[in-house]
């Protein structure tokens, strides 16, 4: 359910480590000043806050003085079913992932935590609930509406900018998604396929619309090839297919009608087949203007 105009976006940090709690709280307040940040040092304190506030994003330590926050997840599901949960722990993550798989946990992270990732996930939930990016954040980003770009152009922009997001591609041929993680293409999916096969299928589509989405959920890694090698291999296959089609077309035309001595008129524009990389896509997105030239390797 979207947050109402009068309802404050609320984040709860549950951890008995005062130092870590303070660091996370300050990071969220700086990165998302629109949010109200609550803190608790025990499950009992967290349950009390949950009964008094509508909380939209939870950052939970697993082991606490009065128990484990895994038991607290059922309270969250009952009171705030649309909330998102990030869990942090000093123990091996695999010990807890299976036990919480169906309880709405966004992801697990082992301590020490990356506060930038926490802020990014909280901001994604903030925007998913219907909030627009505030001027505080808008001054660091550009709202983009571009035409006359190929899908390859757009994908390369995301790779060299070390993006972590999803590109949703809508074309007359179908709908697909390409998943990026730190500038690498890690997954792709269409109705017909997934992984590298889906990525190649999307690149063969002729025109459409690309929408940028926040990659806030755990993404499967079905593609392991470096993005530069991946694009090179697929573009070579697409180029070979285009050349084969170009060679076959004149043979068919000559069999129907013999060549005339006079110079033929230029072919109508509708009969001209553009190169695969020249098909136009329209992209509507929010692009981070802080490009890092050192990221060109995509690693």
VENGI-V312497 format. One record per residue. N is the residue number from 1. RES is the residue in three letters. PSI is psi in degrees with one decimal (NA if undefined). Layout:
n;res;psi
N;RES;PSI
N;RES;PSI
This chain:
n;res;psi
1;UNK;129.0
2;UNK;151.4
3;UNK;135.4
4;UNK;165.9
5;UNK;-30.1
6;UNK;-9.0
7;UNK;128.4
8;UNK;135.9
9;UNK;126.6
10;UNK;134.5
11;UNK;136.0
12;UNK;127.7
13;UNK;115.2
14;UNK;107.8
15;UNK;139.0
16;UNK;-3.0
17;UNK;105.8
18;UNK;-39.9
19;UNK;-48.1
20;UNK;-41.6
21;UNK;-43.1
22;UNK;-42.0
23;UNK;-46.8
24;UNK;-42.8
25;UNK;-46.4
26;UNK;-38.7
27;UNK;-42.9
28;UNK;-41.2
29;UNK;-35.3
30;UNK;-43.2
31;UNK;-24.4
32;UNK;73.3
33;UNK;-15.3
34;UNK;-15.5
35;UNK;150.5
36;UNK;125.6
37;UNK;121.0
38;UNK;151.5
39;UNK;148.1
40;UNK;150.8
41;UNK;-0.3
42;UNK;163.9
43;UNK;-38.7
44;UNK;-43.7
45;UNK;-41.0
46;UNK;-40.8
47;UNK;-36.8
48;UNK;-44.7
49;UNK;-37.5
50;UNK;-32.0
51;UNK;-20.4
52;UNK;-24.5
53;UNK;151.5
54;UNK;108.1
55;UNK;133.7
56;UNK;-20.6
57;UNK;130.0
58;UNK;136.7
59;UNK;108.1
60;UNK;126.4
61;UNK;147.9
62;UNK;-54.4
63;UNK;123.7
64;UNK;164.7
65;UNK;-32.2
66;UNK;23.0
67;UNK;-153.9
68;UNK;143.7
69;UNK;-10.4
70;UNK;-37.3
71;UNK;-24.7
72;UNK;-19.0
73;UNK;-35.2
74;UNK;-34.2
75;UNK;-40.8
76;UNK;-44.6
77;UNK;-36.8
78;UNK;-39.9
79;UNK;-37.6
80;UNK;72.1
81;UNK;-22.0
82;UNK;-0.4
83;UNK;160.4
84;UNK;145.9
85;UNK;130.5
86;UNK;128.7
87;UNK;140.1
88;UNK;147.5
89;UNK;153.1
90;UNK;-11.0
91;UNK;164.4
92;UNK;131.6
93;UNK;-36.8
94;UNK;-24.3
95;UNK;-23.2
96;UNK;-21.4
97;UNK;-43.2
98;UNK;-39.3
99;UNK;-20.9
100;UNK;10.7
101;UNK;-37.1
102;UNK;17.0
103;UNK;16.1
104;UNK;19.5
105;UNK;127.5
106;UNK;-50.4
107;UNK;164.4
108;UNK;146.4
109;UNK;139.5
110;UNK;140.6
111;UNK;148.3
112;UNK;151.1
113;UNK;158.1
114;UNK;108.2
115;UNK;-28.2
116;UNK;-39.1
117;UNK;-39.3
118;UNK;-47.0
119;UNK;-40.7
120;UNK;-42.2
121;UNK;-39.8
122;UNK;-41.0
123;UNK;-37.3
124;UNK;-43.2
125;UNK;-38.8
126;UNK;-45.8
127;UNK;-35.7
128;UNK;-26.3
129;UNK;8.3
130;UNK;4.3
131;UNK;142.8
132;UNK;158.3
133;UNK;132.0
134;UNK;162.6
135;UNK;-29.0
136;UNK;-38.5
137;UNK;-31.1
138;UNK;-28.4
139;UNK;-14.3
140;UNK;2.0
141;UNK;160.7
142;UNK;132.6
143;UNK;126.3
144;UNK;134.0
145;UNK;104.2
146;UNK;147.2
147;UNK;175.4
148;UNK;36.4
149;UNK;144.0
150;UNK;162.4
151;UNK;-35.4
152;UNK;-39.8
153;UNK;-47.4
154;UNK;-42.7
155;UNK;-41.8
156;UNK;-37.5
157;UNK;-43.0
158;UNK;-35.2
159;UNK;-46.5
160;UNK;-17.5
161;UNK;10.7
162;UNK;41.1
163;UNK;148.5
164;UNK;101.8
165;UNK;-176.0
166;UNK;134.4
167;UNK;118.3
168;UNK;122.7
169;UNK;121.2
170;UNK;120.2
171;UNK;159.6
172;UNK;-21.1
173;UNK;-17.7
174;UNK;-170.2
175;UNK;135.2
176;UNK;168.3
177;UNK;140.9
178;UNK;127.3
179;UNK;130.0
180;UNK;142.3
181;UNK;112.2
182;UNK;42.7
183;UNK;-5.6
184;UNK;144.3
185;UNK;113.0
186;UNK;-15.5
187;UNK;150.7
188;UNK;151.8
189;UNK;143.0
190;UNK;-178.2
191;UNK;-23.4
192;UNK;-23.4
193;UNK;177.1
194;UNK;169.2
195;UNK;-148.8
196;UNK;-34.3
197;UNK;-41.0
198;UNK;-39.1
199;UNK;-43.7
200;UNK;-38.6
201;UNK;-43.1
202;UNK;-42.4
203;UNK;-21.7
204;UNK;-9.6
205;UNK;145.4
206;UNK;88.9
207;UNK;158.8
208;UNK;-153.7
209;UNK;135.9
210;UNK;128.5
211;UNK;135.0
212;UNK;133.5
213;UNK;154.3
214;UNK;131.0
215;UNK;79.5
216;UNK;-7.0
217;UNK;159.4
218;UNK;130.3
219;UNK;133.9
220;UNK;146.9
221;UNK;90.1
222;UNK;-7.8
223;UNK;124.1
224;UNK;-9.9
225;UNK;139.2
226;UNK;142.9
227;UNK;-34.0
228;UNK;-44.9
229;UNK;-37.3
230;UNK;-49.2
231;UNK;-41.0
232;UNK;-47.3
233;UNK;-44.5
234;UNK;-40.9
235;UNK;-35.3
236;UNK;-41.9
237;UNK;-41.0
238;UNK;-40.6
239;UNK;-40.6
240;UNK;-39.7
241;UNK;-41.4
242;UNK;-39.8
243;UNK;-40.7
244;UNK;-40.1
245;UNK;-37.5
246;UNK;-34.8
247;UNK;-39.2
248;UNK;-30.1
249;UNK;-48.8
250;UNK;-34.1
251;UNK;-42.0
252;UNK;-39.3
253;UNK;-38.5
254;UNK;-31.7
255;UNK;-24.4
256;UNK;-41.2
257;UNK;123.3
258;UNK;157.6
259;UNK;144.3
260;UNK;151.0
261;UNK;-28.0
262;UNK;159.2
263;UNK;122.4
264;UNK;153.7
265;UNK;152.9
266;UNK;144.4
267;UNK;142.8
268;UNK;152.2
269;UNK;-32.4
270;UNK;-19.6
271;UNK;-9.4
272;UNK;127.8
273;UNK;112.6
274;UNK;160.6
275;UNK;154.7
276;UNK;-36.8
277;UNK;-5.8
278;UNK;-1.7
279;UNK;134.7
280;UNK;137.1
281;UNK;148.8
282;UNK;128.9
283;UNK;129.5
284;UNK;113.8
285;UNK;178.7
286;UNK;119.3
287;UNK;129.6
288;UNK;118.3
289;UNK;-5.6
290;UNK;71.6
291;UNK;139.3
292;UNK;107.1
293;UNK;-26.9
294;UNK;-10.0
295;UNK;6.6
296;UNK;-25.3
297;UNK;-13.4
298;UNK;6.9
299;UNK;NA
